[in-house]
Amino acid sequence: MDKNNPIADKKFENTSPLSMTREEMLNLTNKASEILVDHNLNFASQDAWDGEFSDGLAKIFMTDPPEDGQNIDEVLEQVTQKIFPYSLNLAHPKCFGFVSSSPTWPSVIADFLASGINQNVCTWLVASGPSQIELTVIEWIRQWLGYPDTAGGLLTSGSSAASVEAFVVARESADNPSRATVYMSDQTHQSIIRAARVIGITAENIKKIPSDDKFAINVNLLAEAVAQDVENGFQPLLVVANSGTTSTGAIDSLDWIADFCESQNLWFHVDAAYGGFACITERGKRLLKGIERADSITLDAHKWLFQPYEVGCLIVKDLQNLESVYSMRSDVLQDTVWGKDHPNIANRGIQLSRTFRALKIWMSVQIFGMKAFRDTVEQCFALAEKAQHYIQNSSNLQLLSPAVLSVVCFRFNPENLNLSESAIENINRSILVRVFWDDHAFMSSTMVSGKFALRICMVNYTTTWEDVKETLDAVESFGTEALESS
Ligand SMILES: Cc1ncc(COP(=O)(O)O)c(C=O)c1O
């Protein structure tokens, strides 16, 4: 016991069965910290993926809640041995699937602090300190994107929610057209389609424009589709540009779309969930040029800004558009006039009660500094380029889409064998399964110009070139084995 600490032997004077003594609290906290630190330092002994069938898991966990509390060590044992292992290990250095990022340790601790302090970042009255930190983080994002100072926004659970919030603003700004149509490329993430459905756009009025040979929206076909719809009495509402697509990282022609939207009086939204935070680097700024002309942008800090789930962002070019849609007056919140003229962040989106998401971004940036983040994003760019060259120099691997942002698509297809498309697809499907069952790594697949493609995406600060190379080598040897046994 620490004699200098006046509360070292203090029991929480409370008879609630839900309270714990200081010692019990610290005991549980220390055990949980050890579990997480060991998990994060022991990737070499772990697989990037493991899963269990629902029968097996339901047998263990589909039980009634216990009437009396259980032993803490036994509960933690269940968590670490029977729950945690059966999942994609997103921060694993060989986790290349989807857009799997590794959270920085200060961000994890910030989430723990935010959860323990349990502040509700709804209004200035209720949480002025946390509100200021969120405003600061939004201001950083505004500047990274090169947005004008009229811009503003909020942190969200992710880009899916942020897109819905953006589309409502687009719809309201256009006076709720009854025959609204929306446009996006055929490479657009499904969350955008869902968001369009949520705001009431019918499936047939969601126009998927074919993409070009670089997987970016074919702008001529976009212009034709809009003109045709106007002629047929529809009311084009918005265009979504990708920055970049989840499949191949493709970035649509942002400046062209900005000009087009201006000329047609359409809302211009950029889905930058994956690629948006590349904007902290000079290279990213060049790639995303034109994004600053969008009416609204969605980005995910739980992707390429190395934050734990959940933290996305909606930022709009004119903050007033956002607040005029979401500001609500209510009798039960009438006291929130304290701090009048201060922003109430709940007036910028659909959530009233809001977790303190900004703390993790703010704390990790304070502790590491921006240079560390920039260097890490650059490192992801470099890994993707190196992977592209490695694939191009292999006689067994075929590049299907080049490194854009930090993603590369390819397949096992040995030169000069002239395998049929179906044979190639079967071999690559078997490689994918073997990578996550038999190797430490995990990758996911996609379709590139109708071809089944293996896809590696690097947004993980734990990944080294050795991890990428070993995984590409594993693909080659699993492919060779599949070929020999077929
Ligand atoms: C390009 C793109 N847009 C939108 C989303 C949806 O974001 P979230 O999962 O944060 O809701 C994702 C990925 O999940 C994505 O990759």
The ligand as an SDF file (V2000), in Angstrom:
LIG
                    3D

 16 16  0  0  0  0  0  0  0  0999 V2000
  -14.4190    3.2380  -49.1980 C   0  0  0  0  0  0  0  0  0  0  0  0
  -15.2430    2.9510  -47.9650 C   0  0  0  0  0  0  0  0  0  0  0  0
  -16.3450    3.6770  -47.7270 N   0  0  0  0  0  0  0  0  0  0  0  0
  -17.1000    3.4660  -46.6410 C   0  0  0  0  0  0  0  0  0  0  0  0
  -16.7810    2.4840  -45.7340 C   0  0  0  0  0  0  0  0  0  0  0  0
  -17.6780    2.2850  -44.5460 C   0  0  0  0  0  0  0  0  0  0  0  0
  -17.0450    2.7840  -43.3960 O   0  0  0  0  0  0  0  0  0  0  0  0
  -17.3990    2.2870  -41.9260 P   0  0  0  0  0  0  0  0  0  0  0  0
  -17.1330    0.8160  -41.8920 O   0  0  0  0  0  0  0  0  0  0  0  0
  -16.4940    3.0820  -41.0630 O   0  0  0  0  0  0  0  0  0  0  0  0
  -18.8300    2.5890  -41.6700 O   0  0  0  0  0  0  0  0  0  0  0  0
  -15.6320    1.6940  -45.9510 C   0  0  0  0  0  0  0  0  0  0  0  0
  -15.1710    0.6080  -45.0760 C   0  0  0  0  0  0  0  0  0  0  0  0
  -15.6000    0.0820  -44.2060 O   0  0  0  0  0  0  0  0  0  0  0  0
  -14.8400    1.9400  -47.0920 C   0  0  0  0  0  0  0  0  0  0  0  0
  -13.7330    1.2160  -47.3480 O   0  0  0  0  0  0  0  0  0  0  0  0
  1  2  1  0
  2  3  1  0
  2 15  2  0
  3  4  2  0
  4  5  1  0
  5  6  1  0
  5 12  2  0
  6  7  1  0
  7  8  1  0
  8  9  2  0
  8 10  1  0
  8 11  1  0
 12 13  1  0
 12 15  1  0
 13 14  2  0
 15 16  1  0
M  END
$$$$
